[in-house]
Amino acid sequence: MITMVFIIFANFLLFIISFSGTILNSYLLYKFSTRRGVISGFYKLCLVKTVPNIVVCACFLIWAVPLGSFRVKNDKVPRDANVFVGQLAGAGSYIFGPLLHVGMSSNRFSSLYFPIQIMKANRYPITTISIGVAFIIAVVFTVIGLPKDCGFLYFPETLEWLSEEAPCAIFQYDLLLYSILGCAVISNSMNLATAGRLLFDKVGGMSAADSKVRRKKYLVTYCQTVLQDCLHVLDMINSTYTWQIYPDSIWFQFFCLTFSFASIHCFDGFVMFYFHSEVHPKWMWRKAMRKKSLILVVAMSKPSTFS
């Protein structure tokens, strides 16, 4: 049973997560796009990845939260506007993210296994072309749900994003599900291959120090890619299978079908923020430097056990 307490707290949670996600990903978009110097393909993919995160979080912030907070009836919500927002957030932006993850994984995989070929291919805008292809696919996924009874809608009375019941809507959901699972299989297969190369491969022609720096750099981007992949897979599992464990619990439904949807795009931004220290604000840099200085002082002040 939906109570006033549920309406208030659920919408409050959605506001916090969507507001945080919109601000954080907008900050990342600004910092990534204004970085000086040569930008790597992986960095470009991270920059573009903030866009679907912003779109999804903003759709919650300016559409789902106001509708739910003012308790608008489902039949009072304009279908055309509702399906456009639903398709934009729940189909186009939703598939855009995993497609970019495949690009991130392939970028790390190819640079480790085919470094010479990649250096030769850098004269061509491979990353830009892959982003363009992913964008076209995202637009197709957005458009196919716009016809009547084929879309993805927000129901403010229950605070749920649900597909309509026509065969075309079911087809779209199945296509989205298997496409994301396919992206997850491809990207994680390359991630496993990348992990194996990082753990067991010995780089010839490099000093031990250079090899260590190289390995650390690839390990950081590898961890980022894996975490981002897991977020989308987790949400698909929640929206397809997990919610059926307690189908009569409104709170369980909310966390599996709605909060999970919003939170993965916010947390995706946090993952990129964490692994890209160059975008951290100055106060975080000063705090880190003070901590390193303190550790160095303590280490130097300890008496040597060999003296």
Buried (B, 14 or more C-beta within 10 A) or exposed (E): EEEEEBBEEBBEBBBBBBBBBBBBBBBBBEBBEEBEEEBEBBBBBBBBBBBBBBBBBBBBBEBBBBBBBEEBEBEEBEBEEBBBBBBBBBBBBBBBBBBBBBBBBBBBBBBBBEEEEBEEEEEEEBBEEBBEEBBEBBEEBBEBBBEEBBBBBBBBBBBBBBBBEBEBBEBBBEBBEEBBBEBBEBBBEBBEBBBEBBEEEEBEEEEEEEBEEBBEEBBBBBBBBBBBBBBBBBBBBBBBEBBEEEEEEBEBBBBBBBBBBBBBBBBBBBBBBEBBEEBBEEEEEEEEEEEEEEEEEEEEEEEEEEE
